[in-house]
Amino acid sequence: MSQSALQARKLVPAVAIALAALLSGCANRDSITVGSVPDDYRTNHPIMIAEKNQKVDIPVGAGDRGMTGYQRDTLLGFLDGYDRSAAPALTIAIPLGSANEAAALVAGRDFARVAAASGINRKRIVMTSYQSASAEASAPVRVSFVAVRAQTDKCGRWPEDLLQTSDNRHYADFGCSYQNNLAAQMANPSDLLGPRKMTDIDAENRGKVIDVYRARGISNEFLGNSEVTY
């Protein structure tokens, strides 16, 4: 027998073994536990409902004589997020020992009057003070209140180099920005806890809809909003 024939006989068993291994792998594919599926980003970065301190620093110039238009607009925009039904304490902190201490005190009192005029209970407005870090600088007036907000953990965690891992899993910061943006868009964080109570039914409108349905007619409202021509 020639040398080429001997080599061919040796090669046949090796090919058969490799083919059998591939077929067995395909046959048992349903029983394989896939460990490379990434974790859920909602589990790694859950949205939590918690109290959070809302604050804004409103700059006041040393030469100001009362609240300016810019300061008023900034304050009213900030107070749009104040829940008047919950009525948390609204704190107005005046800087002490700063170059604008006198102007800040006058502006702070104006802030309190604007807040009361916007519907905030005067008993919930607290005037306080804080020590300025520099006597030569103009420190801002700090307005704050505590509110229930939807929030998640801070983004930017990179515990390991992405190029130094062989795991087929998502990185630690994956999905964090998406979760933070979703939490920031929640107008009412309580919606994450459960559905709201249904509003009262408009009996008159319900009766009209039922009458149209019984008559097998098509309401004018539907025809006006429909793209289909009947």
C-alpha positions as a Markdown table, in Angstrom:
| # | Residue | x | y | z |
|---|---|---|---|---|
| 1 | Met | 0.0 | 0.0 | 0.0 |
| 2 | Ser | 1.4 | 3.4 | -0.9 |
| 3 | Gln | 2.2 | 6.1 | 1.6 |
| 4 | Ser | -0.6 | 8.4 | 0.3 |
| 5 | Ala | -3.2 | 5.7 | 0.9 |
| 6 | Leu | -2.0 | 5.2 | 4.5 |
| 7 | Gln | -2.3 | 8.9 | 5.2 |
| 8 | Ala | -5.8 | 8.9 | 3.8 |
| 9 | Arg | -6.9 | 6.0 | 6.0 |
| 10 | Lys | -5.5 | 7.9 | 9.1 |
| 11 | Leu | -7.4 | 11.1 | 8.1 |
| 12 | Val | -10.8 | 9.5 | 7.8 |
| 13 | Pro | -11.3 | 8.7 | 11.6 |
| 14 | Ala | -10.2 | 12.2 | 12.6 |
| 15 | Val | -12.8 | 13.8 | 10.2 |
| 16 | Ala | -15.5 | 11.5 | 11.5 |
| 17 | Ile | -14.8 | 12.4 | 15.1 |
| 18 | Ala | -14.9 | 16.1 | 14.4 |
| 19 | Leu | -18.2 | 15.8 | 12.4 |
| 20 | Ala | -19.8 | 13.8 | 15.2 |
| 21 | Ala | -18.8 | 16.5 | 17.8 |
| 22 | Leu | -20.4 | 19.2 | 15.6 |
| 23 | Leu | -23.6 | 17.2 | 15.2 |
| 24 | Ser | -23.9 | 16.5 | 18.9 |
| 25 | Gly | -23.5 | 20.2 | 19.7 |
| 26 | Cys | -26.4 | 21.0 | 17.4 |
| 27 | Ala | -28.6 | 18.3 | 18.9 |
| 28 | Asn | -28.1 | 19.6 | 22.4 |
| 29 | Arg | -28.4 | 23.3 | 21.7 |
| 30 | Asp | -31.7 | 23.7 | 23.5 |
| 31 | Ser | -30.2 | 22.5 | 26.8 |
| 32 | Ile | -27.3 | 24.9 | 26.8 |
| 33 | Thr | -27.5 | 27.6 | 29.4 |
| 34 | Val | -26.3 | 30.8 | 27.8 |
| 35 | Gly | -24.1 | 32.6 | 30.2 |
| 36 | Ser | -23.2 | 35.4 | 27.8 |
| 37 | Val | -26.6 | 37.1 | 27.9 |
| 38 | Pro | -26.1 | 40.7 | 29.4 |
| 39 | Asp | -27.8 | 41.7 | 32.6 |
| 40 | Asp | -30.9 | 43.9 | 32.4 |
| 41 | Tyr | -29.9 | 47.6 | 32.6 |
| 42 | Arg | -33.1 | 48.3 | 34.6 |
| 43 | Thr | -31.7 | 46.0 | 37.3 |
| 44 | Asn | -28.2 | 47.7 | 37.3 |
| 45 | His | -29.7 | 51.2 | 37.3 |
| 46 | Pro | -33.1 | 51.0 | 38.8 |
| 47 | Ile | -35.3 | 54.1 | 39.0 |
| 48 | Met | -36.1 | 54.9 | 42.6 |
| 49 | Ile | -38.8 | 57.2 | 44.1 |
| 50 | Ala | -37.2 | 59.3 | 46.9 |
| 51 | Glu | -37.2 | 62.8 | 48.4 |
| 52 | Lys | -34.6 | 65.1 | 46.7 |
| 53 | Asn | -33.6 | 68.6 | 47.6 |
| 54 | Gln | -34.4 | 71.0 | 44.8 |
| 55 | Lys | -32.5 | 74.2 | 44.9 |
| 56 | Val | -31.5 | 77.2 | 42.8 |
| 57 | Asp | -28.8 | 79.9 | 43.4 |
| 58 | Ile | -30.0 | 83.3 | 42.3 |
| 59 | Pro | -27.2 | 85.8 | 41.8 |
| 60 | Val | -27.6 | 89.2 | 43.4 |
| 61 | Gly | -25.4 | 92.2 | 42.6 |
| 62 | Ala | -24.0 | 94.4 | 45.4 |
| 63 | Gly | -25.6 | 97.4 | 43.8 |
| 64 | Asp | -29.1 | 95.9 | 43.4 |
| 65 | Arg | -32.0 | 97.6 | 45.1 |
| 66 | Gly | -34.6 | 94.9 | 45.3 |
| 67 | Met | -35.5 | 92.1 | 43.0 |
| 68 | Thr | -34.8 | 92.4 | 39.3 |
| 69 | Gly | -36.9 | 91.1 | 36.4 |
| 70 | Tyr | -34.3 | 88.3 | 35.7 |
| 71 | Gln | -34.4 | 87.2 | 39.3 |
| 72 | Arg | -38.2 | 87.2 | 39.3 |
| 73 | Asp | -38.3 | 85.0 | 36.1 |
| 74 | Thr | -35.8 | 82.6 | 37.5 |
| 75 | Leu | -37.6 | 82.3 | 40.8 |
| 76 | Leu | -41.0 | 81.7 | 39.1 |
| 77 | Gly | -39.5 | 79.1 | 36.8 |
| 78 | Phe | -38.1 | 77.3 | 39.8 |
| 79 | Leu | -41.4 | 77.4 | 41.7 |
| 80 | Asp | -43.2 | 75.7 | 38.8 |
| 81 | Gly | -41.8 | 72.4 | 40.3 |
| 82 | Tyr | -43.2 | 73.2 | 43.7 |
| 83 | Asp | -46.0 | 70.9 | 44.8 |
| 84 | Arg | -48.5 | 73.1 | 46.5 |
| 85 | Ser | -50.7 | 70.2 | 47.5 |
| 86 | Ala | -47.8 | 68.6 | 49.5 |
| 87 | Ala | -46.6 | 72.1 | 50.6 |
| 88 | Pro | -43.0 | 71.4 | 51.6 |
| 89 | Ala | -41.1 | 74.2 | 53.4 |
| 90 | Leu | -39.6 | 76.7 | 51.0 |
| 91 | Thr | -36.2 | 77.9 | 52.3 |
| 92 | Ile | -34.7 | 81.2 | 51.3 |
| 93 | Ala | -31.1 | 81.5 | 52.5 |
| 94 | Ile | -29.4 | 84.9 | 52.6 |
| 95 | Pro | -25.6 | 85.1 | 52.5 |
| 96 | Leu | -23.9 | 86.7 | 55.6 |
| 97 | Gly | -20.5 | 88.4 | 55.4 |
| 98 | Ser | -20.5 | 88.8 | 51.6 |
| 99 | Ala | -20.1 | 92.0 | 49.6 |
| 100 | Asn | -23.8 | 91.9 | 48.6 |
| 101 | Glu | -25.2 | 91.1 | 52.1 |
| 102 | Ala | -27.5 | 94.1 | 52.2 |
| 103 | Ala | -28.7 | 93.7 | 48.6 |
| 104 | Ala | -29.3 | 90.0 | 49.1 |
| 105 | Leu | -31.4 | 90.6 | 52.2 |
| 106 | Val | -33.7 | 93.0 | 50.3 |
| 107 | Ala | -33.9 | 90.7 | 47.3 |
| 108 | Gly | -34.6 | 87.7 | 49.6 |
| 109 | Arg | -37.6 | 89.5 | 51.1 |
| 110 | Asp | -38.9 | 90.2 | 47.6 |
| 111 | Phe | -38.5 | 86.5 | 46.8 |
| 112 | Ala | -40.6 | 85.6 | 49.8 |
| 113 | Arg | -43.4 | 88.0 | 48.7 |
| 114 | Val | -43.4 | 86.6 | 45.1 |
| 115 | Ala | -43.5 | 83.0 | 46.4 |
| 116 | Ala | -46.5 | 83.9 | 48.6 |
| 117 | Ala | -48.2 | 85.6 | 45.7 |
| 118 | Ser | -47.7 | 82.5 | 43.6 |
| 119 | Gly | -49.8 | 80.4 | 46.0 |
| 120 | Ile | -47.3 | 79.2 | 48.5 |
| 121 | Asn | -48.5 | 79.4 | 52.1 |
| 122 | Arg | -46.6 | 82.1 | 54.0 |
| 123 | Lys | -46.2 | 79.7 | 57.0 |
| 124 | Arg | -44.2 | 77.4 | 54.7 |
| 125 | Ile | -41.7 | 80.0 | 53.7 |
| 126 | Val | -38.6 | 80.0 | 55.9 |
| 127 | Met | -36.0 | 82.8 | 55.8 |
| 128 | Thr | -32.6 | 81.7 | 56.9 |
| 129 | Ser | -28.9 | 82.6 | 56.3 |
| 130 | Tyr | -25.6 | 81.0 | 55.5 |
| 131 | Gln | -22.0 | 82.1 | 55.9 |
| 132 | Ser | -20.4 | 83.4 | 52.7 |
| 133 | Ala | -17.0 | 81.9 | 51.8 |
| 134 | Ser | -15.5 | 85.3 | 50.9 |
| 135 | Ala | -16.2 | 88.8 | 52.2 |
| 136 | Glu | -15.2 | 90.3 | 48.8 |
| 137 | Ala | -17.4 | 88.2 | 46.6 |
| 138 | Ser | -21.1 | 88.5 | 45.9 |
| 139 | Ala | -22.8 | 85.3 | 47.1 |
| 140 | Pro | -26.2 | 84.1 | 45.7 |
| 141 | Val | -29.5 | 83.8 | 47.5 |
| 142 | Arg | -30.3 | 80.1 | 47.8 |
| 143 | Val | -33.9 | 79.0 | 47.3 |
| 144 | Ser | -34.7 | 75.3 | 48.0 |
| 145 | Phe | -37.4 | 72.8 | 48.9 |
| 146 | Val | -37.7 | 69.1 | 49.2 |
| 147 | Ala | -39.8 | 67.2 | 46.6 |
| 148 | Val | -40.4 | 63.6 | 45.7 |
| 149 | Arg | -38.6 | 62.8 | 42.5 |
| 150 | Ala | -37.8 | 59.8 | 40.3 |
| 151 | Gln | -34.0 | 59.3 | 40.2 |
| 152 | Thr | -31.3 | 56.7 | 39.7 |
| 153 | Asp | -27.7 | 56.4 | 40.5 |
| 154 | Lys | -25.0 | 58.6 | 39.1 |
| 155 | Cys | -23.6 | 57.8 | 35.7 |
| 156 | Gly | -19.9 | 57.5 | 34.7 |
| 157 | Arg | -18.9 | 54.4 | 36.6 |
| 158 | Trp | -16.0 | 52.6 | 34.8 |
| 159 | Pro | -14.7 | 50.0 | 37.3 |
| 160 | Glu | -12.7 | 48.2 | 34.6 |
| 161 | Asp | -11.2 | 48.7 | 31.2 |
| 162 | Leu | -13.5 | 47.5 | 28.4 |
| 163 | Leu | -10.5 | 46.2 | 26.5 |
| 164 | Gln | -9.3 | 44.1 | 29.4 |
| 165 | Thr | -12.4 | 41.9 | 29.8 |
| 166 | Ser | -13.3 | 38.8 | 27.9 |
| 167 | Asp | -16.9 | 38.5 | 29.3 |
| 168 | Asn | -19.6 | 38.9 | 26.7 |
| 169 | Arg | -21.6 | 41.2 | 29.0 |
| 170 | His | -22.5 | 44.9 | 28.9 |
| 171 | Tyr | -20.3 | 47.4 | 30.8 |
| 172 | Ala | -21.2 | 48.8 | 34.2 |
| 173 | Asp | -22.5 | 52.2 | 32.9 |
| 174 | Phe | -24.7 | 50.7 | 30.1 |
| 175 | Gly | -28.2 | 52.1 | 30.2 |
| 176 | Cys | -27.5 | 54.6 | 33.0 |
| 177 | Ser | -28.1 | 57.7 | 30.8 |
| 178 | Tyr | -31.3 | 56.3 | 29.4 |
| 179 | Gln | -32.6 | 55.6 | 32.9 |
| 180 | Asn | -31.7 | 59.1 | 34.1 |
| 181 | Asn | -33.4 | 60.7 | 31.2 |
| 182 | Leu | -36.5 | 58.6 | 31.7 |
| 183 | Ala | -36.6 | 59.5 | 35.4 |
| 184 | Ala | -36.2 | 63.2 | 34.6 |
| 185 | Gln | -39.2 | 63.2 | 32.3 |
| 186 | Met | -41.6 | 61.8 | 34.9 |
| 187 | Ala | -44.0 | 64.6 | 35.8 |
| 188 | Asn | -45.6 | 62.5 | 38.5 |
| 189 | Pro | -43.2 | 60.0 | 40.0 |
| 190 | Ser | -46.1 | 58.2 | 41.6 |
| 191 | Asp | -47.1 | 56.9 | 38.2 |
| 192 | Leu | -44.2 | 54.4 | 38.6 |
| 193 | Leu | -45.8 | 53.0 | 41.7 |
| 194 | Gly | -49.2 | 52.3 | 40.3 |
| 195 | Pro | -52.0 | 53.6 | 38.2 |
| 196 | Arg | -54.0 | 56.7 | 39.1 |
| 197 | Lys | -57.6 | 56.6 | 40.1 |
| 198 | Met | -60.0 | 57.0 | 37.2 |
| 199 | Thr | -61.7 | 60.3 | 36.8 |
| 200 | Asp | -65.5 | 60.7 | 37.0 |
| 201 | Ile | -67.4 | 59.4 | 34.0 |
| 202 | Asp | -69.2 | 62.0 | 31.9 |
| 203 | Ala | -72.7 | 60.5 | 31.9 |
| 204 | Glu | -74.0 | 62.8 | 29.2 |
| 205 | Asn | -71.2 | 62.1 | 26.8 |
| 206 | Arg | -71.4 | 58.4 | 27.5 |
| 207 | Gly | -75.1 | 58.4 | 26.7 |
| 208 | Lys | -74.5 | 60.1 | 23.4 |
| 209 | Val | -71.8 | 57.5 | 22.4 |
| 210 | Ile | -74.1 | 54.6 | 23.3 |
| 211 | Asp | -77.0 | 56.1 | 21.3 |
| 212 | Val | -74.8 | 56.4 | 18.2 |
| 213 | Tyr | -73.5 | 52.8 | 18.7 |
| 214 | Arg | -77.1 | 51.5 | 19.0 |
| 215 | Ala | -78.1 | 53.3 | 15.9 |
| 216 | Arg | -75.1 | 51.8 | 14.1 |
| 217 | Gly | -74.1 | 55.2 | 13.0 |
| 218 | Ile | -70.7 | 56.8 | 12.8 |
| 219 | Ser | -70.2 | 59.9 | 14.9 |
| 220 | Asn | -69.1 | 63.2 | 13.3 |
| 221 | Glu | -66.1 | 63.3 | 15.6 |
| 222 | Phe | -64.8 | 60.0 | 14.2 |
| 223 | Leu | -65.5 | 61.0 | 10.6 |
| 224 | Gly | -63.6 | 64.3 | 11.2 |
| 225 | Asn | -60.5 | 62.5 | 12.6 |
| 226 | Ser | -60.5 | 59.5 | 10.3 |
| 227 | Glu | -58.5 | 59.1 | 7.2 |
| 228 | Val | -61.0 | 56.6 | 5.7 |
| 229 | Thr | -63.7 | 57.9 | 3.4 |
| 230 | Tyr | -67.1 | 56.2 | 4.1 |
